[in-house]
Amino acid sequence: MVILLISFLFFLLIGVPISLTLLASSITYIFFSGNLDVFINIIPIRLFRSTDNFIFLAVPFFILMGKLMNASGITKDLINLADLFVGRLKGGLAQVNVFVSMLFGGCTGTALADTSAIGSILIPEMVDRGYEKDFSAAVTAASSTMGPIIPPSMAFILYGASSGVSIGSLFIAGIIPGILVALSQMGVVSIYAHKRNYPKRERRIFFKESLTIVKKGIWGLLLPIVVIGGIVFGIFTPTEAAIIAVFYALLVSSFIYKKMKYKKFLKIVIDAGVESGSMMVIIATSALFGWVLANEQIPTKFAQMVVSLISAPWQALLLINIFLLIIGMFMDNGPAIILLVPILLPLYTALGIDPIQGGLITCVNLTTGLATPPVGCCLFAATAISKESYLKVSKAVIPFIFANILVVILITYVPAITLWLPKVAMALK
């Protein structure tokens, strides 16, 4: 155990990529274990079997779907739709920034795409209308954390595949927490808007124009409805839903927005293939690392230790939340989910936590880390777009991080927030 931990931290600190860190630390442990011949034969088997899973077919298709929707040009229509609903509120453009992230998350399921696509349009516009650069970047980075929460979500796919929990149930369970994140962040915007006297949209949008805006923006909203509805009513599996989502995204980008040309499509497919390949390497090496942990019985021992040391479950859950939030600050949520699920699942079971609720606790915490200093990738992206100092943006994002943490506390200690909709969906089948 000590050798595994020391080697893992060593490779991570010297800048080795996370996938190679997991592989190198696992091999280091195996080398010093004494049964070298046996373990060397197991390594390729474990690496192969970990990716030989039907559910993982959904990964490249959802990645491709997100890239197609991002390239379709739907962002401006979703911004107009968000402006229709919340633009008249105080701090209207900042409220639009949060609201459109909720809509955009359902189209792409990724946080960084949200930051880049929405930030490139809204951050300069917000600055022009009198919003501070650091505030504009902070709103964009924080609101983009809804991407991996609002279904369809890559984080839920990885958690479901790693834990055996229904991906469809996780998708449905993410709806209410995603909406709560949006409402909490809009509450933060409202406080700052009244304090700093941010402007709102003065122009009224009449019925005919509203209808046109809804018609243009509806194509983005239909995607999550098709995916989730098909899964809930048993029409198709999550993997089949991913393929259907790709065809839908391709049709929308090619025939509705007419932005998809052959060369552009080819580049998107190649980019999605490279990203999918990187993800599968992480999945394989994380599975090997997880097998090493299981071989040492670390997850079981860890769960037993926590349960024995802490009398009240709420205290254990508090420690888990703090631990996940810290991990999310330094590690991308994909590899973190795959790495931590074998450790956390026995602990959730020992504490009597439903694995669906455990999945939301895990994913929302780790996703919050994407906009949390010091290493939040969305924070870096928003900072680059705004051309503001990273320190100022890091300070400005803190109230939004606390808004996310409030939602984490709610889904941790109020199980109905995550479990009610999946139960309703089961009843409808």
N, C-alpha and C positions, 0 to 999 in steps of 0.2 A: 504493500500500500504506500509506504513512504517513498519508495523508488518511483512508483507511478506518479505520485503528486509532484515530487521534486523535478522529474524529467518533464512533466507537462508544463510546469511554471517556467522552467529554464528555456524550453523551446519557444514558449509564448513571449517571454520577455526579450529574447534576442530577435524577435520579429519574424519568426517562421509562420507562414499562413496557417490558419486554424485547422484546415483539413490535414496538412502535413504534420502539425503538432500532435494531433490525435493519433495519427499513424505512428509517428516516431516514438511517442511516449508509450504506446501499447507495445511496440516491438522491444523497447528498452526493458519494460517490465518482463516480457516473455524471455528475453535473453538472460536476465538474472534469476529467472524462476527455477532453473535447474532441469526442466523437462523440454529442452530446446527442440529436439526432433519432433516430439508430439505437437508442440505449439506451432512450429513452423508449418506443419501440414494443415493446421487448422486455419491459419491466417487467410489464405486465398479462398477457402470455403466460406468463411465468415464474411469476407468482403463481397463475394458474389451473392450469397443468399440474402444479405441485407437489402440489396436492391432488386432482388427477384420477387417483387411484390406487385400484384395487379393494381393496387391503390396508387402506387408511385407513378403509374402511367398518367395520372391526372396532373402531375407536376409540370412537365414540359408544355402540356396543352393550356393550363391556366397561365403560365408565363407568357406563352404566345398570345393568348387572348388579351392579356393586359397590355402587351406591346402594340397589338393591332388597334385596340380602343384608344390608346394614348396617341397613336399616329393618325387617327381618323380625323382629328380636329374637333372632337366633340367638346373639348374643354370650354371653349367660348360659349357654346350653347348651354352648358351646365351652369356656367357663371351667370348668364342671363336669367336662367330659371331660378337660381338661388337669389338673385337680385329681386326677382318678382315677389318672392316670399318674404325676404327679410331686409331688403334694401332700404325700407322706410324706417327701420329701427335706428336708434342713436348709434353712431359708429357703423353705419350701414355697410360700408365696403369691407370692414373687418368682420362683421357678421356674415357677409357673403362668403368671405374666405373660409370661415369655419363650416358653413352650411354646404358649400360646394365640395368641400373635402369629404363630407359624408356621402354625397351623391357620387363623387368621383371614385371613392373607395369601393363602391359596389361595382364599378366598371373594371377596375384594374386589380384591386386586392393588394396593392403594394404601397408602402409609405413613400419611398424615394421617388417613384414616378409621380405621385401626388405633389410632393414638394417642388419638383422640377417643372412639371406642366403648369400647375396653378401659380406657383411662385413667379415664374417668368412673365406672367401676364399681370397678376394682381399686386406684387410688391412694388414695381415701378409706378403703377396707377395709384396705389395707396400713398406713396411718397409724394406724388404730384398733388394729391388732395390734402396734404398737410399732416399725414401720419408720420411719426418718427420712423427712421429706417430700422432701428433695433426692434421696435414693436411690430412693424410689418413683417420682418423676418421671423420673429418669435411666434406670431400667430400662425404663419404658414407652416413652420416646422412642427409646432405642437398639434395643429389640426390634422396634419398628414398622418399622425399616429392612428387615425381612424381607419386608414386603408387596410391594415391587416386584421381589423376587428370586424368591420362591416363585411358580411359575406357577399360573394365567395372570397375566401381567405386562404392564402398559402400557409399561414401559420397553423390554421386549424387542420389543414390536410396533413401537415407534417406531424402534428400532435396525434391526430387520429390514426395515422399509419403506424406511429411508434407505440401507441398505447392500446390499439384495438378498439378504441371508442368510435362510435358511429360519426363519420364526418358530416353527414346530413344533420344530425342532432347538434353538432358543434356549430354548423352554419346558422341554424335557427336560434341557438342559444346566444349567438353573438349579436343578434339584432338589437335587443334592448340595451345591453351595455354600450354598443356603438352609439345609439341615440343619446344615452346618458352622458357619454363623453362629449358629444356635440353640444348638448344643453349646458353642461358645466362650463365648457370653454366659452360659449356664447354669454354665459353669466359673467365671466371674467372680462370679456370684451365690453359688456354693458357698463360694468363698474368703471373701467378706464375711460369709456366714451363719455360718461357724464362728468367724470373728474377732469378730463382734458378737453371737454367740449368738442369731440370729434363730429364731423358733419354726417348727415344722412341724405338719402336721395330725396330731393324736393319734387322732382317731376313725377306726376301721376302716370301710371300705365293703365290705359283704358282696356276694355274687354277684348276688342278685336286684336290689339297688339299682344295682350296676355295670351290669347288663344294661339297666336303664331309662335310665341316663345315656348309654350307648352308642347306644341307639335314638334318643334325642333329638338327640344330637350328630352322628349319622351323615349327616344331611342336608347339613350344611356340608362334610363330607369328600367326599361324592359329587361335588360340583361340579367340583373340579379333576380328579378321576378321569375324569369324563365328557368334559371338554374335552381333556385330554392324551391319554386313550385313543383318542378319536375321531380326533385328529390323527395319532397314531402309527400307527394301523392303516389310515389313509387313508380313513376313513369320511366325513370332511368337512374342508374347508379351515379355517385360522384364522378367516377372516371368518364362515364358516358356524358355526363353533364359538361365536363371540361371540353370534350370534343364538340358538342353542340354549341357551346359558348364560343369556340374558335370559329365555327361556321357563321354564327350570328355576327361576331365582330368583323369577319371578313366581308360579309354581305353589307353591313352598315358602312364600313369604311370604303368599300368599292362602289356601291350603287346609291347610297343615301348621301354621303359626303363627297364621294368621287375623288378621294385623295390617294387611293391605293393604286400605284403603278407597279409594273412587274419588277423593276429594279429595286424599288422601295420595299416591296413585299419580300423579295429575296434577301435583302439586308436584314429585315426584321426576323425572318426565319433563322438566318445564321446567328444573329444576336441571341435569339431565344434558345437556339441549340447550344451555344457556348455557355449561357447562364444555366441551362438545365444540366449540362454536363458537370459544371462546377458544383451544382447542388447535389447531384448524385454521388460525386466523389466525397462530399462532406457527409452524406447519409451513410456511405459505406464505411468510412473511417470512424464515424461516430458510433456505428453499430459494433465495430471491433473494440473500440474503447469501452462501450457499454458491456460487451461480453467479458472483458477483463474485470470490470467492476463487479459483475455478477459472479464471476469465478471466485472473487475474493469475498463474496456475500456482503459487499459494502452497502448496497441499497437497503437490504433487510436489517443489517446491524445499525445503520444510520437511523432508520425508522424506529427501531426498538429503543435506541438511545434517547431520541427526542421525546418519545412517549413516556419513557421512564423518568426523564429529568424534569419534564414540564407536566404539571398536574392538569391544567386547564387547556382544552383544545384551542381556545381563542389565542392563547399565548403562542402556541406552536404555529398557528396560521399567521400571526403577526411576524414571527421570525422568518417564515417562508416568504412572505411578501417583501420584507427588507432584503433578504438574500436574492430574490429574483430581480428586484429593482436594481441592485448593485451589479448583478451579472449583466443585465440589459444595458447598463451604461458603457460596458466595455466590449460586449460581444453581440453580433448580429443575431436577430431572434431565430433564424432558421437553424443554424448549428446549435444554438443554445437549447432550443426545444428538443432536438434529437438527443443531445447529450444529457439533458436533465430529466427527461421523462422516466428513464429506468430508475432514477434515484427518487423522484417525487411520487411516482404512482404508488409504491408500497406505503409511503408516508400518508398520502391521502386516504388510502384504504384503512390504515391503522387509526386515523382520526375520524373515520366515518364520513368522509367527504365524497360526494358523488363524483365520479371521474369526469363527467361533463362540466360540473362546476370547477373542478380542479383544472381542467383545460382552459377555462376562461380566466381563472386566477393566474395561471402560468403565462398565457399569451398576452393578456392586457398589461401585466407587469413588464414583460420583456419588450413589448411594443412601446411602452412609455419610455423605455431606455433609449429608443431611437432618436428622441428629441431632448435627451438629458445630457448635460455636460458630465464628463469631459470629452466623450468620444461618440456622441450621437451623430449618425451619418446624415440624418435629415437636418440637423442643426448646421452642419458644415455646408450642405447644399444651399440652404436658405441664406446663410451668411455670404456665400459666394455670389448669389444672385443680387443681394442687397448692397454688396460692397461696403458693409459695415464691419466694425471690429468684432471678432469672435467673442471677446469678453463682454461687450455690451449686449450682444444678442443672448448670450448665456444668462446674463442677469435678467433680461426682459422675459425670458421663457419660464422662469421659476414659478410665477403664479399659475401658469397653464399646466405645469407639471403637477402642482398641488391639486388642481382640478381633476386631473387624471387619477391621482392617488385617492381622491375622495370616491371616485367610481370604483376603484379597486377595493376599497374598504367595504362599499355597499355589496359588491358581488361576492365578497369573502364571507360576510356575516349575515347576508340576507339571501339564502339559496334560491328563493322563488324568482329572483331577478333573472337568473340564468336557466332555471329548470322549468318554469311555467310554460313557456312557448314550446319546448320539445315535448312536454306532456300533452299539450293541446294537439300538436302535430301527430303524435302517436294515436290519439283518439280519433283523428280524422281519417287515418289509413283504413 
